[in-house]
Amino acid sequence: MPTAKQIAMRTPKYGIHADIPFTDYLAIDAVSNSYLGKLKQCPVKSQMEQDDTKALGFGRAVHSIVLEGFCAFDKDFVVEPTDINKRTKAGKEEYAAFLKENEDKGIITDDEFTHAINMRMAVYDHPMAKKLLAQGVTEQTIVWTSNGVRCKSRPDALPGDETRTLVDLKTTRDASYEGFLRSVKTFGYARQAAFYLDAMNLVKSGKVGKNRLYDAFVIIAVEKEPPYMVATYQLDDEFIETGREEYKELIELNRIYKKDGFYPPYQSGELQMLEKPSWYK
C-alpha cells in the first residue's frame, strides 16, 4: 500500500514545481505529451510499461550536460568504466559491483560522454542557441488540467516572463531545415509545443486563447555525430494550432478508451492496401 508521501509525489499540486527529479516526474499520475505520442501510434501499446531505451538515456544525459551543467550530470549519471574486462569472472564481478553502486543513476559509455561534451560545446558556440539558454530556469515540472484531465509537462527551459518563449533542446540525426521538418512531423513536436505553451499559460495567467503570456516555442536542434551541427527553429502559429488540435483530440480519445476499458490495436484484423504516397521516390 503506497505511503502518504508516495501518493503526494504521484499527485503534486497544480502549478510549477522546481524540485521534482525526473524519475519522480515519470511517476506523476497525469497525461504527458510523450504518452499522447504513444497513444497516437498505437493505443494498446501505450498501456504497456516500457523500459528506458539506450537512445532515451543518452538524450537525457545530453540534456543534463547542456542545460544544467556537469554538477547536475554527475548527480544523475555516471560514465561506464573502460578498464573492466567483462569477459572474465573478476571483470564481471567488478562490473556488477559498479552497477549496484550506481543503481540510481543513468549509465552512459565513455564514447557517449565524449559526444555529449562535444554537443554541449557546439550548442554554446551557436550564437542564437547560446542567447536562448543565457537566462531562465531548466527542467521545471508543470502540473495542469486540460478539459478536466490532469496533465504534466517538463519544458527544457523557462526563460523570464518578458521573453514569451519556451525553449526545447532536441538531439537529432539531421538538423537541416528539410531534415528537421521531417522530425517535427515524426515525433510530434508541434503537439508538444502546444501542450507545453498551454501548460505555461494556464498556470501563469489562466489563458490559452488570445493575449497569451507565452506564445513562442523555439527548438535548439543539435546533431549527435561530428561535426555536431546546430540549428534553431521557431514553430509558426499554424504549426502550433495544428498541434493544439491534435493533443486535445488525443486527450479526449484517451478519456473514451479509459472509460470503455479498451485501447484499440493498429487494426481490427482486416487486410489493408499500402498506397504509394506522393513523396515516395
C-alpha positions in Angstrom: 0.0 0.0 0.0 1.5 3.4 -1.0 2.5 5.8 1.8 1.1 9.3 2.1 4.4 10.6 0.8 4.3 8.4 -2.3 0.7 9.4 -3.0 1.7 13.1 -2.7 4.6 12.6 -5.1 2.3 11.0 -7.6 -0.3 13.8 -7.3 1.5 17.1 -6.8 -0.5 20.3 -6.7 -1.5 22.4 -9.8 1.3 24.8 -10.8 5.1 24.9 -11.4 7.4 22.7 -9.3 11.2 23.3 -9.2 12.2 20.3 -7.1 10.9 17.2 -8.8 13.6 14.8 -10.1 13.0 13.3 -13.5 12.3 9.8 -12.0 9.6 11.3 -9.8 8.2 13.2 -12.7 7.7 10.0 -14.6 5.7 8.6 -11.6 3.2 11.5 -11.5 -0.2 10.2 -12.3 -1.1 12.5 -15.2 -1.2 12.6 -19.0 2.1 13.7 -20.7 2.9 14.6 -24.2 5.1 11.5 -24.6 2.2 9.4 -23.5 -0.1 11.1 -26.1 2.5 10.3 -28.7 2.4 6.6 -27.8 -1.4 6.7 -27.8 -1.4 8.2 -31.3 1.0 5.5 -32.6 -0.9 2.6 -31.1 -3.5 2.9 -28.2 -3.0 -0.6 -26.9 0.8 -0.2 -26.8 0.5 3.0 -24.9 -0.7 0.9 -21.9 2.5 -1.2 -21.8 5.3 -0.2 -19.4 8.3 0.4 -21.5 11.9 0.2 -20.3 14.2 3.1 -20.9 15.9 2.7 -24.3 19.6 3.4 -24.9 18.7 6.4 -27.1 16.4 8.0 -24.5 19.1 7.5 -21.8 21.7 9.2 -23.9 19.3 12.0 -24.8 18.6 12.7 -21.1 22.4 12.7 -20.4 22.9 15.3 -23.2 20.1 17.4 -21.8 21.7 17.3 -18.3 25.1 18.4 -19.5 23.9 21.1 -21.9 21.0 22.6 -19.8 22.2 22.0 -16.2 25.9 21.5 -16.4 28.4 18.9 -15.2 27.4 19.1 -11.5 23.9 18.1 -12.3 25.2 15.4 -14.7 27.4 13.9 -12.0 24.4 13.7 -9.7 22.2 11.8 -12.1 24.6 10.0 -14.4 27.8 8.0 -14.4 30.2 7.1 -17.2 30.8 3.4 -17.6 34.4 2.4 -16.8 36.6 1.4 -19.8 39.1 -0.7 -17.9 36.8 -3.5 -16.8 37.1 -6.8 -18.8 33.6 -8.1 -18.6 34.7 -11.4 -20.3 36.5 -12.5 -17.1 35.0 -13.7 -13.9 36.7 -10.9 -11.9 35.6 -8.3 -14.5 32.0 -9.5 -14.3 32.1 -9.2 -10.6 33.7 -5.8 -10.7 31.1 -4.6 -13.3 28.2 -6.0 -11.1 29.6 -4.0 -8.2 29.7 -0.9 -10.3 26.1 -1.3 -11.4 25.0 -1.9 -7.8 26.9 1.2 -6.6 25.2 3.3 -9.3 21.8 1.7 -9.4 20.0 5.1 -9.0 22.0 6.7 -11.9 21.8 6.6 -15.6 24.8 4.9 -17.2 26.4 6.0 -20.5 29.5 4.9 -22.3 32.8 6.8 -22.5 32.1 7.4 -26.2 28.6 8.8 -25.4 30.1 11.1 -22.8 32.5 12.4 -25.4 29.7 13.0 -27.8 27.6 14.8 -25.1 30.5 17.1 -24.2 31.1 18.0 -27.9 27.4 18.6 -28.3 27.4 21.0 -25.4 30.3 22.9 -26.9 28.5 23.1 -30.2 25.3 24.4 -28.7 27.1 27.2 -26.8 29.2 28.0 -29.9 26.0 28.8 -31.8 25.1 32.5 -31.2 21.3 32.1 -31.1 21.3 28.9 -29.0 23.7 30.5 -26.5 21.4 33.5 -26.3 18.3 31.3 -25.8 19.9 29.5 -22.9 21.6 32.5 -21.2 18.7 33.2 -18.8 15.8 31.4 -17.1 15.5 28.1 -15.4 15.6 24.5 -16.6 13.8 21.2 -16.1 10.7 22.5 -14.2 7.6 20.4 -13.8 4.2 21.8 -14.6 1.0 20.2 -13.4 -2.2 21.4 -15.0 -5.5 20.4 -16.4 -6.9 20.2 -20.0 -10.7 19.8 -20.2 -10.8 18.3 -16.7 -7.9 15.9 -17.4 -4.8 16.1 -15.2 -1.7 16.7 -17.3 2.0 17.1 -16.7 4.8 18.9 -18.7 8.5 19.3 -18.3 9.9 22.1 -20.6 13.6 22.1 -21.1 14.0 25.9 -20.4 11.7 28.5 -19.0 13.1 32.0 -19.7 12.0 35.1 -17.9 8.3 36.1 -18.4 9.3 39.0 -20.6 10.6 36.7 -23.4 7.2 35.0 -24.0 9.2 31.9 -25.3 9.7 28.3 -24.3 12.9 26.6 -25.4 13.4 22.9 -26.1 16.6 21.0 -26.9 16.4 18.2 -29.4 19.2 15.7 -30.3 18.8 14.7 -34.0 20.4 12.9 -36.9 19.7 15.8 -39.2 19.4 19.5 -38.1 19.0 20.8 -41.6 15.7 22.6 -42.4 14.2 19.8 -44.5 15.6 17.1 -42.3 14.3 18.6 -39.1 11.0 19.4 -40.6 10.5 15.6 -41.0 11.4 15.2 -37.4 8.8 17.7 -36.4 6.1 15.5 -38.0 7.6 12.1 -37.0 8.0 13.0 -33.3 5.0 15.3 -32.9 6.9 18.4 -31.9 4.0 20.7 -32.9 1.8 18.8 -30.5 4.5 19.2 -27.8 4.8 22.9 -28.5 1.1 23.5 -28.0 0.9 21.2 -25.0 3.8 23.0 -23.2 2.7 26.5 -24.1 -0.9 25.9 -22.9 0.5 24.4 -19.7 2.6 27.5 -19.0 -0.2 29.9 -19.9 -2.8 28.2 -17.8 -0.7 28.1 -14.6 0.7 31.6 -15.2 -2.3 33.6 -16.4 -5.2 31.2 -16.8 -5.4 31.9 -20.6 -4.9 29.8 -23.6 -6.6 31.9 -26.2 -5.7 35.5 -27.3 -3.3 37.7 -25.3 -1.3 34.7 -24.0 1.7 35.3 -21.8 3.8 32.7 -23.7 3.3 32.5 -27.4 6.5 31.1 -28.9 8.2 27.7 -28.9 11.8 27.5 -30.1 13.8 24.4 -30.7 17.6 24.0 -30.5 18.4 21.1 -32.7 21.9 19.5 -32.3 23.2 16.6 -34.3 24.5 13.6 -32.4 27.5 13.0 -34.7 30.5 15.1 -35.7 30.7 17.9 -36.6 27.6 18.3 -34.3 25.8 20.9 -36.4 23.3 23.1 -34.5 20.3 25.0 -35.8 17.5 26.9 -34.1 13.9 26.9 -35.2 10.6 28.5 -34.1 7.3 26.8 -34.9 4.8 29.2 -36.5 1.3 29.8 -35.2 -0.3 27.4 -37.8 2.0 24.6 -36.7 1.2 25.2 -33.0 -2.6 25.4 -33.6 -2.4 22.1 -35.5 -0.6 20.6 -32.5 -3.2 22.0 -30.1 -6.0 20.4 -32.1 -4.1 17.1 -32.0 -3.3 16.9 -28.3 -6.9 17.9 -27.4 -8.3 15.2 -29.7 -5.9 12.6 -28.2 -6.8 13.6 -24.6 -10.5 13.0 -25.5 -9.7 9.7 -27.2 -7.8 8.6 -24.1 -10.8 9.6 -21.9 -13.1 7.3 -24.1 -10.6 4.4 -24.1 -10.2 4.6 -20.3 -14.0 4.8 -19.8 -14.6 1.8 -22.1 -11.6 -0.2 -20.8 -10.5 -0.8 -24.3 -7.4 0.5 -26.2 -7.5 -0.5 -29.9 -4.6 -2.1 -31.8 -3.3 -0.8 -35.2 -6.2 -2.5 -37.0 -9.0 -4.9 -36.3 -7.6 -7.7 -38.4 -8.6 -6.7 -41.9 -6.2 -6.6 -45.0 -5.2 -3.1 -45.9 -3.8 -1.8 -49.2 -0.5 0.1 -48.9 -0.7 3.0 -51.3 2.4 4.8 -52.7 2.5 8.3 -51.2 3.3 11.3 -53.3 6.7 11.9 -51.5 7.9 8.3 -52.1 10.6 8.1 -54.8 
